Amino acid sequence: MTEEPVEQPALIFLTEEFPPFNYEEEGELKGIGVELLKAAYEEMGFSLPDDAIRIGLFTEGYQTTRSTPGYVLFSTARRPEREDQFLWAGPIASTTIVLFSRRGSEITVADERDLNQYKIGAVEDDVSVLELKRAGVDEDQIVTDPDPINLIRMLDRGEIDLYASGDLAGEYLIAKATGKYGYFNQVYRLTEVDIYYAFNKETPKREIEWFQSAIDALKETPADGGLSGYNRILNRYMPSKGLATLTYMTEEYYPYNFLEDGVVQGISVDIIEEIFTDLNTDLSRDQVFLSTWEDGYQKTLSIPGYVLFSTARTPEREDLFLWAGPIVRSRNVLFMRAGESVQTVDDIFKLSVGAITDDVAGDDLRLLGYDKIKYATGAEELIQALEAGEIDAWAYAEYPGIRLIGMHAQHPEAIIIAYPLTMHEYYVTFNRETPEPLIQAFQQALDRIQSEKDAFGVSRYERTLYRYLTPGYATDLLTEEDAVGLVSRTADALADDAPATIRAIKAGRHPYRDEQKPGLYVFVYDTDVVMVADATNIHLVGVSFKGKTDVTGEAFQDMMVEGALENGFGWEDYVSLNPAESGLFWKRTYYQLAIGSDGKEYVVCSGIFKTE
């Protein structure tokens, strides 16, 4: 620095909910701007008091900082119209201003000339207002409000056509207001802006210089070539950077993760590689390390920066890790020698049972009250012990166990599945020190991979599962009466108030997604096979499914609409994802033609997932 500060600047920093740059989580202020601010003070030799940072609405902070000495506003876009209103230090980072529309609104924006035909919402005093005006949007077409949540609700009700916001912050705020990530479409990228700390103009120039020098020092690359302090902060919040710094570990667990021809692959590996691509990281499956389960589990449990998959999520593990998923599900079973069996739970207590250390099958046995488990670090040792009669049974996952028995047993045909234990959902687990924004981004990417359909009507997730597994059967017990009742109730609601009913379905409200039976939900097409509303998957709304199929090639949606128009109601069978359980399932859906209060014809559908 050109001059060392001798006393701490007496400044109050104002900010807003604008993740990942600044936001509040469980009463604690976090984000790139918050951490960079605190690090800059430390670089100057000071400690910033917690009460020196205050969060509120942007317009209040903007007006206060303009008019009152001693105040600083962040994260603030630095634009020509604002240049002389503040003094500046930074930049903190950059963000892209985008426009959101309701799904199914059919709004398309080819270029800025299209914007003036729409009512566009933006936060009062936000840079979005400036950029809309710069794009030629008339002032009377811009609707402002100090609270972004109000604007999001106005868009949902159709009172405005578009909502302008930073892309990452907008998605976060929309999810906060609606309860669903990706509830609206991003239809246009307006511009990218750099964001700064904006100081009241009466702030002493030397304080600005001290602050800027501290930021510059944090951005300098260390002499050893490691990460700068600034990049360490970015890595904690920017998924494309932060996720690339983590170490990903898995085990031989066919068909979810396994080694074949020297390449790590499987359902979980394929999906995680899709996530890497979706988040624009430089990672691929080459950065996934195969290890023993015990080694991966203990490292992820104790060492920051480690990630483990595929991990069964159980109450005993819930607070040990941070979680993203589910990706797949798998059933644990007891493997025994042919000719031997278990008829009841009580029979297990007469056996000597082996399990892998830290594997969830051991948890299943302990929950039954069985505590004489013979532990080993790997499956091969237990399979050999089972063949030799040193143990009576091996507790492990069904499909992975069959694969490992085929690899390591001398006589694989002599080992059978003797008893089912528990079905588990499998997740990606992160060390608890992993920054929450990275996990949120990972989860959101997984949600997109599971929910967004390609040109043929199939998601990347469905295609991945179908490469390795046949469709399964659900454990959630629903009846045909459940489906018929929900369809009838929805048809009546559409006849009474179609717009309100469609909004409620898209929001996933009860009864359209049953609170007690999450596998029971409704979805609605128009007569052109365009999805009007879906209680579990907002990404499908507005999509035409004419000619599109399930993962097996069945054009079931065309058949349901055709059946409704010809007969008024009926049933159709196909393969689908289940919002209550991970995986592909056989489904049977009831459909009915309905007339809405708006005079439009709708095909209302609800299905049951088949059980064995």
C-alpha positions in Angstrom: 0.0 0.0 0.0 1.1 3.5 -0.7 0.3 4.6 2.9 -0.4 2.5 5.9 -3.7 3.3 7.6 -3.1 4.4 11.2 -6.7 4.2 12.4 -9.7 2.0 11.4 -12.2 3.8 9.0 -15.5 4.3 10.8 -17.8 3.0 8.0 -21.1 1.3 7.9 -21.5 -1.2 5.0 -25.0 -1.8 3.6 -26.0 -4.7 1.4 -29.0 -6.8 0.2 -29.9 -10.4 -0.6 -27.9 -10.9 -3.8 -26.3 -14.3 -3.6 -23.6 -15.5 -4.1 -22.2 -12.0 -3.6 -24.1 -11.1 -0.4 -26.8 -12.9 1.5 -28.0 -14.0 4.9 -28.1 -17.6 6.0 -29.2 -18.7 9.5 -28.6 -15.2 10.8 -25.1 -15.0 9.4 -24.0 -12.7 6.5 -22.1 -14.6 3.8 -21.0 -14.2 0.2 -18.1 -13.1 -2.0 -18.6 -9.4 -1.2 -18.9 -10.0 2.6 -15.8 -12.2 2.8 -13.7 -9.9 0.5 -14.8 -7.0 2.7 -13.6 -8.7 5.9 -10.4 -9.9 4.2 -9.6 -6.4 3.1 -10.0 -5.1 6.6 -7.6 -7.8 7.8 -5.2 -6.9 5.1 -5.3 -3.3 6.4 -4.6 -4.6 9.9 -8.1 -4.2 11.3 -11.1 -6.4 12.3 -14.5 -5.4 10.9 -17.2 -5.6 13.6 -20.2 -7.7 12.7 -22.6 -4.8 13.3 -20.7 -2.8 10.7 -22.5 -4.8 7.9 -26.2 -4.5 7.6 -28.6 -6.2 5.2 -31.8 -4.7 3.9 -33.5 -3.6 0.6 -31.2 -2.3 -2.1 -33.1 1.0 -2.7 -32.9 1.9 1.0 -29.1 1.2 1.0 -28.7 3.1 -2.3 -30.4 6.2 -1.1 -28.8 6.2 2.3 -25.3 5.8 0.9 -25.9 8.6 -1.6 -27.0 11.0 1.0 -25.2 10.1 4.3 -21.5 10.3 4.9 -19.9 7.2 6.4 -21.9 4.7 4.5 -20.9 2.1 1.8 -23.2 0.1 -0.4 -22.3 -3.3 -2.0 -22.5 -5.2 -4.3 -23.1 -2.2 -6.6 -22.9 -2.2 -10.4 -20.6 0.5 -11.6 -22.2 2.2 -14.6 -21.7 5.6 -16.3 -24.9 6.9 -14.8 -23.6 6.2 -11.3 -20.0 7.1 -11.7 -20.2 10.6 -10.1 -22.7 9.6 -7.4 -20.2 7.5 -5.4 -16.5 6.8 -4.9 -15.6 3.2 -5.9 -13.4 0.3 -4.8 -13.2 -3.1 -6.5 -14.3 -4.8 -8.5 -15.8 -7.6 -6.4 -16.8 -9.7 -9.4 -19.2 -9.6 -12.3 -22.8 -10.6 -12.8 -25.1 -11.0 -15.8 -28.4 -9.2 -16.0 -31.0 -11.5 -17.4 -34.8 -11.5 -18.0 -37.1 -14.1 -16.6 -40.5 -15.1 -18.0 -43.3 -17.4 -16.8 -43.0 -20.9 -18.1 -45.5 -21.4 -20.8 -45.8 -17.7 -21.6 -44.4 -18.2 -25.1 -42.3 -15.0 -24.8 -39.2 -15.0 -26.9 -36.7 -12.2 -27.1 -34.4 -12.2 -30.2 -32.8 -8.8 -29.4 -33.3 -5.6 -27.5 -35.8 -4.3 -30.0 -38.3 -6.9 -28.8 -38.3 -5.7 -25.2 -40.5 -2.6 -25.5 -43.6 -4.7 -26.1 -43.5 -6.1 -22.5 -44.1 -4.9 -19.0 -40.8 -5.6 -17.2 -40.3 -5.6 -13.4 -37.0 -4.5 -11.8 -35.9 -3.6 -8.3 -36.1 0.2 -7.7 -32.7 1.9 -8.2 -31.2 -1.4 -9.4 -28.8 -1.5 -12.3 -31.4 -3.5 -14.2 -33.5 -0.3 -14.6 -30.5 1.5 -16.1 -29.8 -1.3 -18.5 -33.4 -1.6 -19.6 -33.5 2.1 -20.4 -30.2 1.8 -22.2 -31.7 -1.0 -24.3 -34.5 1.4 -25.4 -37.3 0.3 -23.1 -39.7 3.1 -22.4 -39.9 4.2 -18.7 -43.7 3.5 -18.6 -42.9 -0.2 -19.5 -40.7 -0.7 -16.5 -42.5 -1.6 -13.2 -40.3 -1.0 -10.1 -40.6 -2.2 -6.5 -38.1 -2.1 -3.7 -38.7 -5.7 -2.8 -37.7 -8.4 -5.5 -40.1 -10.9 -3.9 -43.0 -8.6 -4.8 -41.9 -8.5 -8.4 -41.5 -12.3 -8.6 -45.1 -12.7 -7.3 -46.3 -10.1 -9.8 -44.7 -12.1 -12.6 -46.3 -15.3 -11.4 -49.7 -13.7 -11.4 -49.2 -12.3 -14.9 -49.2 -8.6 -13.8 -45.8 -8.2 -15.5 -44.4 -10.1 -18.5 -40.7 -10.2 -17.5 -38.5 -9.8 -14.4 -35.0 -8.3 -14.7 -32.3 -9.5 -12.2 -28.8 -10.8 -11.9 -28.8 -14.4 -13.1 -27.6 -16.3 -10.0 -29.3 -13.9 -7.5 -32.5 -14.1 -9.5 -32.6 -17.9 -9.5 -32.0 -17.8 -5.7 -34.7 -15.2 -5.0 -37.2 -17.0 -7.3 -36.7 -20.3 -5.5 -37.1 -18.5 -2.2 -40.4 -16.9 -3.3 -41.9 -20.0 -5.0 -40.2 -22.9 -3.3 -38.9 -24.3 -6.6 -35.6 -23.7 -8.3 -35.9 -22.9 -12.1 -39.6 -21.8 -11.6 -39.2 -19.2 -14.4 -37.4 -19.3 -17.7 -34.3 -17.2 -18.5 -35.3 -15.8 -21.9 -32.7 -13.1 -22.5 -29.2 -12.1 -21.3 -29.2 -8.3 -21.3 -25.6 -7.5 -20.3 -22.7 -8.3 -17.9 -21.8 -5.7 -15.3 -18.9 -5.4 -12.8 -19.9 -4.9 -9.2 -18.1 -2.8 -6.6 -18.1 -1.2 -3.2 -19.8 2.2 -3.6 -18.7 4.8 -0.9 -20.5 8.0 0.0 -18.8 10.8 -1.9 -17.6 12.5 1.3 -15.6 9.5 2.3 -11.9 10.6 2.7 -10.0 9.7 -0.4 -7.2 8.1 1.6 -9.7 5.5 3.0 -10.8 4.6 -0.5 -7.1 4.2 -1.5 -6.4 2.0 1.6 -9.3 -0.2 0.8 -8.5 -0.5 -2.9 -4.9 -1.3 -2.1 -6.0 -4.1 0.2 -8.3 -5.6 -2.5 -5.4 -5.4 -5.0 -3.1 -7.2 -2.5 -5.7 -10.0 -2.0 -5.8 -10.5 -5.8 -2.1 -10.8 -6.2 -0.8 -14.3 -6.9 1.5 -15.6 -4.0 5.2 -16.0 -4.7 4.8 -19.8 -4.4 2.3 -19.8 -7.3 -0.7 -20.9 -5.1 -4.2 -19.4 -5.0 -4.6 -15.7 -4.1 -6.8 -14.8 -1.1 -9.3 -13.4 -3.6 -9.4 -16.7 -5.6 -9.8 -18.7 -2.4 -12.9 -16.6 -1.7 -14.3 -17.0 -5.2 -13.7 -20.8 -5.1 -16.0 -21.0 -2.1 -18.9 -19.5 -3.9 -18.5 -19.8 -7.7 -19.3 -23.4 -8.7 -17.2 -23.6 -11.8 -14.1 -22.7 -9.8 -14.9 -24.1 -6.3 -16.1 -27.6 -7.4 -12.9 -28.1 -9.4 -10.8 -27.8 -6.2 -12.6 -30.8 -4.5 -11.4 -34.4 -4.5 -14.1 -36.9 -5.6 -13.9 -40.5 -4.3 -16.0 -43.6 -4.9 -15.8 -47.4 -4.7 -16.5 -50.4 -6.8 -20.3 -50.5 -6.5 -21.8 -51.7 -9.7 -23.8 -50.4 -11.6 -23.5 -47.1 -9.8 -19.7 -46.7 -9.8 -17.2 -49.2 -11.0 -14.0 -49.6 -13.0 -14.1 -51.1 -16.5 -11.3 -51.1 -19.1 -9.4 -48.8 -16.8 -12.2 -46.1 -16.8 -14.4 -45.2 -13.8 -18.0 -45.4 -14.9 -21.5 -46.2 -13.8 -24.8 -44.4 -13.2 -23.5 -42.1 -10.5 -20.2 -41.4 -12.4 -22.1 -40.6 -15.6 -24.5 -38.2 -13.9 -21.7 -36.5 -11.9 -19.8 -35.9 -15.2 -23.0 -34.4 -16.6 -23.1 -32.0 -13.6 -19.4 -31.1 -14.1 -20.3 -30.2 -17.7 -23.5 -28.4 -16.7 -21.6 -26.1 -14.3 -18.8 -25.4 -16.8 -16.1 -26.9 -14.7 -12.8 -28.3 -16.1 -13.6 -31.6 -14.4 -14.4 -35.0 -15.9 -14.6 -38.6 -14.7 -10.7 -38.7 -14.9 -10.8 -36.7 -11.6 -12.8 -39.4 -9.8 -10.7 -41.7 -7.7 -11.6 -45.3 -6.9 -10.8 -46.4 -3.4 -12.0 -48.7 -0.6 -15.3 -47.5 0.9 -13.7 -47.1 4.4 -10.9 -44.9 3.0 -13.3 -42.6 1.1 -15.7 -42.5 4.0 -13.2 -41.5 6.6 -11.5 -38.9 4.4 -14.8 -37.2 3.5 -15.8 -37.3 7.1 -12.6 -35.7 8.4 -10.8 -33.8 5.6 -12.2 -30.6 4.0 -12.3 -30.7 0.3 -13.3 -34.4 -0.1 -16.5 -35.7 -1.7 -17.8 -39.3 -1.6 -20.4 -41.1 -3.6 -22.7 -43.1 -3.8 -23.6 -42.8 -0.1 -26.9 -44.0 1.5 -28.5 -41.2 3.4 -29.6 -42.4 6.9 -30.5 -40.6 10.1 -27.2 -41.8 11.7 -25.2 -40.1 8.9 -27.4 -37.0 8.4 -25.3 -34.6 10.5 -21.9 -36.0 9.5 -21.9 -34.7 5.9 -23.6 -32.2 3.5 -25.7 -33.9 0.9 -26.7 -33.5 -2.8 -29.2 -35.9 -4.5 -30.7 -38.4 -4.5 -29.0 -40.0 -7.6 -30.1 -43.6 -7.3 -31.7 -46.1 -4.9 -30.6 -49.6 -3.9 -31.8 -52.4 -1.7 -29.6 -54.0 0.9 -29.9 -57.8 1.2 -28.4 -60.8 2.9 -26.3 -63.1 0.6 -26.0 -66.7 1.8 -24.8 -70.0 0.4 -27.3 -71.8 -1.8 -29.7 -74.0 0.1 -29.7 -71.7 3.2 -32.3 -69.1 3.9 -33.8 -66.7 6.3 -37.6 -66.7 6.9 -37.9 -64.0 9.6 -35.9 -61.3 11.2 -35.5 -63.5 14.3 -33.6 -66.0 12.1 -30.8 -63.4 11.5 -29.8 -63.5 15.2 -28.8 -67.1 14.8 -26.3 -66.3 12.0 -22.8 -64.9 11.8 -23.1 -61.9 9.4 -20.4 -59.9 7.7 -20.4 -56.3 6.5 -17.9 -53.8 5.2 -16.7 -51.2 7.7 -18.8 -48.0 7.6 -21.2 -49.5 5.0 -24.9 -48.8 5.5 -25.7 -52.5 5.5 -24.1 -52.6 9.0 -26.4 -49.8 10.1 -29.4 -51.8 8.8 -28.3 -54.8 10.9 -27.7 -52.7 14.0 -31.2 -51.1 13.7 -32.6 -54.6 13.8 -30.7 -55.1 17.1 -28.1 -57.4 15.6 -24.6 -56.4 17.1 -22.4 -59.4 16.3 -21.3 -58.1 12.9 -18.0 -59.4 11.4 -16.4 -56.3 9.7 -13.9 -56.2 6.9 -12.5 -53.4 4.7 -13.5 -55.0 1.4 -16.0 -57.2 -0.3 -13.5 -59.8 -1.5 -12.6 -60.8 2.0 -16.2 -61.3 3.0 -17.2 -63.2 -0.1 -14.3 -65.6 0.5 -15.3 -65.9 4.2 -18.9 -66.7 3.1 -17.7 -69.4 0.6 -15.4 -70.9 3.3 -18.2 -71.1 5.9 -16.5 -68.6 8.2 -19.6 -66.4 8.1 -23.2 -67.5 7.4 -24.3 -64.3 5.5 -23.0 -61.1 3.9 -25.0 -57.9 4.2 -24.6 -55.7 1.2 -26.4 -53.9 -1.7 -28.2 -56.1 -4.2 -26.8 -55.2 -7.6 -23.3 -54.3 -6.4 -23.2 -57.5 -4.4 -24.1 -59.7 -7.4 -21.4 -58.0 -9.5 -18.7 -58.5 -6.8 -19.7 -62.1 -6.2 -19.3 -62.7 -9.9 -15.8 -61.1 -9.8 -14.5 -62.7 -6.6 -16.3 -65.9 -5.8 -14.9 -69.3 -6.9 -18.5 -70.5 -7.5 -20.8 -67.4 -7.9 -23.8 -69.6 -8.7 -23.6 -71.1 -5.2 -24.3 -67.7 -3.5 -27.9 -66.4 -3.5 -30.0 -63.5 -2.2 -31.6 -65.0 1.0 -33.4 -62.0 2.6 -34.2 -58.4 1.8 -33.1 -55.7 4.4 -33.7 -52.0 3.6 -34.2 -49.8 0.5 -32.0 -46.7 0.5 -31.6 -43.5 -1.5 -28.0 -42.8 -2.5 -26.5 -39.3 -2.5 -23.3 -37.4 -3.1 -21.8 -36.5 0.3 -19.5 -33.5 0.9 -17.3 -32.8 3.9 -19.2 -30.5 6.2 -16.7 -27.6 5.6 -17.7 -27.4 2.0 -19.3 -24.0 1.2 -23.1 -24.2 0.9 -23.3 -22.3 -2.4 -21.2 -25.1 -4.1 -23.6 -27.8 -2.8 -26.6 -25.7 -3.9 -25.2 -25.3 -7.4 -24.4 -29.1 -7.5 -28.0 -29.9 -6.5 -29.5 -27.4 -8.9 -27.5 -28.9 -11.8 -28.7 -32.4 -10.8 -32.3 -31.2 -10.7 -31.9 -29.8 -14.2 -30.4 -33.1 -15.5 -33.3 -35.0 -13.9 -36.1 -32.7 -15.0 -35.3 -31.1 -18.4 -36.3 -33.1 -21.4 -34.4 -33.4 -24.7 -35.9 -33.1 -28.2 -37.2 -36.7 -27.9 -38.9 -36.0 -24.5 -36.4 -37.8 -22.3 -34.1 -36.4 -19.7 -30.3 -37.0 -19.4 -31.0 -38.7 -16.1 -33.5 -41.1 -17.6 -31.2 -42.0 -20.4 -28.4 -42.7 -18.0 -30.5 -45.0 -15.8 -31.8 -46.9 -18.8 -28.3 -47.6 -19.9 -27.7 -49.7 -16.8 -31.0 -50.7 -15.3 -34.5 -51.9 -16.2 -37.4 -49.9 -14.8 -38.4 -50.9 -11.3 -41.4 -51.0 -9.0 -42.3 -48.4 -6.3 -42.6 -48.9 -2.6 -45.1 -46.1 -2.3 -48.5 -47.7 -2.2 -51.1 -45.8 -4.3 -54.4 -47.0 -5.7 -56.3 -46.3 -8.9 -58.9 -44.6 -6.7 -56.2 -42.1 -5.6 -55.5 -41.1 -9.2 -59.1 -41.0 -10.3 -60.1 -38.9 -7.3 -57.3 -36.3 -7.8 -58.1 -36.0 -11.5 -61.8 -35.5 -10.9 -61.0 -32.9 -8.2 -58.6 -31.0 -10.5 -61.1 -31.0 -13.3 -63.7 -29.4 -11.0 -61.2 -26.8 -9.9 -60.3 -25.9 -13.5 -64.0 -25.5 -14.3 -64.4 -23.2 -11.4 -61.2 -21.1 -11.9 -58.7 -22.3 -14.4 -56.0 -19.6 -14.0 -55.8 -20.0 -10.2 -55.9 -23.7 -10.4 -53.0 -23.8 -13.0 -50.9 -21.5 -10.8 -51.6 -23.7 -7.8 -50.6 -26.9 -9.7 -47.3 -25.2 -11.0 -46.5 -24.2 -7.4 -47.0 -27.9 -6.3 -49.6 -27.0 -3.7 -51.8 -29.6 -2.0 -53.9 -31.4 -3.2 -52.3 -31.2 -6.6 -49.2 -32.7 -5.1 -50.4 -34.6 -2.1 -48.7 -33.7 1.2 -49.1 -37.2 2.6 -48.4 -39.1 -0.6 -45.6 -37.4 -2.6 -46.0 -39.9 -5.5 -49.5 -38.7 -6.1 -49.7 -35.5 -8.2 -51.4 -34.0 -11.2 -50.2 -32.8 -14.5 -52.2 -31.1 -17.3 -51.9 -30.9 -21.1 -53.7 -28.8 -23.7 -55.2 -30.5 -26.7 -51.9 -29.8 -28.7 -50.0 -31.9 -26.1 -48.3 -28.9 -24.6 -47.8 -29.2 -20.8 -49.9 -26.5 -19.1 -49.0 -27.4 -15.5 -47.1 -30.1 -13.6 -47.1 -30.2 -9.8 -43.6 -31.7 -9.5 -41.6 -30.4 -12.5 -41.9 -26.7 -13.4 -39.3 -27.2 -16.2 -41.9 -29.1 -18.3 -44.4 -26.3 -18.4 -44.8 -24.8 -21.8 -43.0 -27.7 -23.5 -44.7 -29.5 -26.5 -44.7 -33.2 -26.0 -46.3 -34.0 -29.4 -44.5 -37.0 -30.8 -42.2 -37.3 -27.8 -41.8 -40.5 -25.9 -40.7 -42.1 -22.6 -37.3 -43.7 -22.4 -38.6 -46.9 -24.0 -39.9 -45.1 -27.1 -43.6 -45.1 -26.1 -45.4 -41.9 -27.3 -47.7 -42.1 -24.2 -48.6 -38.4 -24.1 -50.0 -38.4 -27.6 -52.0 -41.5 -26.6 -53.5 -39.8 -23.5 -54.6 -36.7 -25.3 -56.0 -38.7 -28.2 -57.8 -41.0 -25.8 -59.3 -38.1 -23.8 -60.5 -36.3 -27.0 -62.1 -39.6 -28.3 -63.4 -41.2 -25.2 -63.3 -38.5 -22.4 -61.1 -40.6 -20.1 -58.9 -43.7 -19.9 -55.6 -45.2 -18.7 -52.1 -45.4 -20.2 -49.0 -47.3 -19.1 -45.4 -46.2 -19.6 -42.0 -45.6 -17.8 -41.5 -42.5 -15.7 -39.5 -40.9 -12.9 -41.1 -40.9 -9.5 -40.9 -37.8 -7.3 -41.2 -39.9 -4.2 -38.2 -42.2 -5.0 -35.2 -42.0 -7.3 -35.0 -44.2 -10.4 -37.2 -45.3 -13.3 -40.5 -46.9 -12.6 -43.5 -48.5 -14.4 -46.4 -46.1 -14.2 -50.1 -46.3 -14.9 -51.9 -43.0 -15.5 -55.5 -42.0 -15.5 -56.5 -39.1 -17.8 -59.7 -37.1 -18.3 -60.9 -34.3 -20.6 -61.9 -31.2 -18.7 -63.4 -27.8 -19.7 -61.8 -24.8 -17.9 -63.6 -21.6 -16.7 -61.7 -20.0 -19.6 -63.5 -22.2 -22.1 -60.3 -24.1 -23.0 -60.1 -27.9 -23.1 -57.6 -29.6 -20.8 -56.4 -33.2 -20.4 -55.9 -33.7 -16.7 -53.7 -36.7 -15.6 -52.5 -38.4 -12.5 -50.8 -41.8 -12.2 -49.8 -44.5 -9.8 -46.4 -46.1 -9.8 -46.7 -49.9 -10.0 -45.6 -52.2 -7.2 -44.4 -55.7 -7.5 
